[in-house]
Every structure is written in C-alpha cells, then in structure tokens.
Amino acid sequence: MSERVITPKNRGFLFLDSHPAGCRRLVEEMWRAVPAPAAAGGDGPVALVIGSSAGYGLAATIAGLARVGIRGIGVCFEKAPARRTGTAGWYRTAATARLARQHGRDMVFLNGDAFSDTMKEQVAGLLAERFGGRLDYLVYSVAAPRRTDPDTGEVYASVLKPVGAPHTTKTLVFDEHGAPEVKDVTTAPAEGDDTEQTVAVMGGADWERWITFLADRSLLADGFTTAALSYIGSPLTAAIYRQGTIGAAKAHLEATARRLDERLGKTVGGRAVTSVNAAAVTQSSTAIPGIALYVGLLRGVLGDAMTAPVGQLVQLWDQLTGARPLDTDDEHRVRLDTWELDPAVQQAVAERWNSATSDTVTGLADLDWFGDEVRRLYGFSVPGVDYAAAVETDVPWPAPTA
C-alpha cells in the first residue's frame, strides 16, 4: 500500500505528480457525457486505439466504448508509480479499463512503444487469439517527441518551429504567485533536417506501417475503417503550427490518408480519413507557444458552446460506423472543428488577442476555466474529490480478463 496525500506541484503547465482518484473521476465524467449507445445488443466491433490514454485518443477510447460498444485494444506509453505517482495516463487507463469491465466491454490495454514492431506483433497476436482475427476500426492518435525507425534503428526527434523565419507570438504564462502574464516569445526557425525529422515522427509513416503490418497478416476485416486524428487551428497560431514543422507533419498525415483510402478501398472495401478536431486543453497542446492564450480566449468567446473532446469523438464514431453519413471536405478530412473556425468566432478571438496584455487578459480569456482544465489533466480540480484525503498511488496496470 502506498497511500498519501497528493498536492499539485508544477513547473509551468507540467505537473510532477498525478492524482489517482481525480483521474478516475475524470474518466467517469467523460463516460457519463457520452449519449446512449446508437445500437444495443451483441458483440461490438473490434477496434484498436493507438494513443488511448490522453487527449483525443482517450476521448476516442471512451466514446467508442460507451457509444459504440467497441471491444479490442488500446495502446499507450505511460510510467508506473514509483518514487513519484504514476503518470496521469496510467491512472486514466486503469479507470477506463474498470468502466469497460463494468459495462461488459472486452478491452485490453497495452503499455509500450507504439512505434515499435514489438508492439505491433503483440497487438497482432491478441487480435488473432482473442478477437477473432479481424479488426474493424483503427484510430491513430499519437503525439510524441521522438520515434525510432524499426527498420534502421535511426531515432527521429520532432520540434515545434516555424519554417523560413523566426516567429514572435503572444503567449500566456503564470508567475510564481499564479498571476497571468502575456508575453512575447520568439521561436527560431527550423534548420537542417528539422522538418523532415518532425514529419518522420508525427506524419503518417507509422500509421501506414500499422496498416501494412496488420494487412500482411490478414487481420483487416471487410470494410475496415481507419482515422488519424489531426488539427488545423486558427490563423492566429498558424505560423507556429499549421505552417510550421508540425503542420508539415499534419500535411504528410493527410496525404497518407488519401493513399491509404485508395489502397483499402481496393483490398478490403475499406476507407481511411483524417479527423480534424477542434481546440482543447491537452498535455500536448499546452507545450505549443501561443496555444494556451488562444484556447483561453476562445473559451472567453464561446463559453460552454465549446464542444469537449469526448463530444467530438462521439460525432466521429457516429460517422465511422454509419450512424451518420461520413462528411468529409475536399481534402478527405472529417471536420469536427467548424464551430471553432467559424469566421465570426475567429474575428472575436482575434480582437481579444490583439487587446490581450497582462493587465487585460483576465477580462478577455476564461483563465479560471483554463487553469482548471490544465489541472484536470493530472487529476486535480475535479469536483467531488477530497484532495485532503490520502489516496492509494500504487494502482496496478489493468490485467486482461479471461
């Protein structure tokens, strides 16, 4: 037993510990937010979610379980409890697995390097032995700092940089007393092979490798459908995001989707799309200069009209499963971000962005909401949790049930 009281300790937006009870309750909140299943009875489709423990990948897992009744495999990479608590994703996965069991969903969670062929072999073995040897859906949601190429052993590293010239943008930080500050931050441009390295990590290469690996073992069901989760974002953040090194990776992901769609249509009558999700506070997004300020201002404009990640992924699952028509744009992308990129919304956010200073930002952005959302990523600021009480931190990884 390793019970202790856990208090939030952070360096900027990075927290050193996570709260198991808060993570569990957060997952329960997300599950309750999912509408009743579109269809009931029988075994659900077999799905593989790569990146299942955080952000939109977690939302895809919970929405798939609660809305569609999926069974299958979630893959993620989390740290176990040791001197510090486990990562938040470790506790979220344990909570998701518990809810899946309670609702009769056969969902196995694997912890390891999704880029490796070792993980692909493990998944293929489980699909063959436990899930009838046929995969219906694959959702790909991976954000990582580096990737090792399984063929060459070369390690690629992703970077967040503009392309062509330095870029200066406003960004939101909090001082040691928690007071908000709006500062200018300048990011040096990509140099050398920065863009190519980022594309190798965050583009479509590993997604395509997963499809090829499973197809070569005859594990793709007729009508197999796959979606990779992506983001475009606002013109306010375009220079560092969509027009930067990460944007090059997203463009590669979308090109991969078009190629996979043609291939799957010919081989299994299947399809591949990218899903462009809307802005949210995630562990990945808070690392991008300007995004914290932008999301806080967006919330200031829209309030509760923002659609949470789990709500967006319900929409995606409904389209993937045929409960609603699959609605794609000219680039073969499912667009779940139209509410964010509505011209009137973007104009209102831009006006607030231009007016935002350390003195004015509190009245322009919903900073209370933003701060709570950051803390909730680590299991803090979750209603109904007694943070003064000791909590068990040594939570085991969910073992697959027989």
Secondary structure by P-SEA (a helix, b strand, c coil): cbbbbbcccccccccccccaaaaaaaaaaaaaaccccccccccccbbbbcccccaaaaaaaaaaaaacccccbbbbbbbccccccccaaaaaaaaaaaaaaaaccbbbbbbcccccaaaaaaaaaaaaccccccccbbbbbbbbcccccccccbbbbbbbccccbbbbbbbbbbcccbbbbbbbbbbbccccaaaaaaaaccccaaaaaaaaaaaaacccccbbbbbbbbbbccccccccccccaaaaaaaaaaaaaaaaaaaaaaccccbbbbbbcccccccccccccaaaaaaaaaaaacccccccaaaaaaaaaaaaacccccccccccccccccccccaaaaaaaaaaaaaccccccccccaaaaaaaaaaaaacccccccccccccccccccccccc
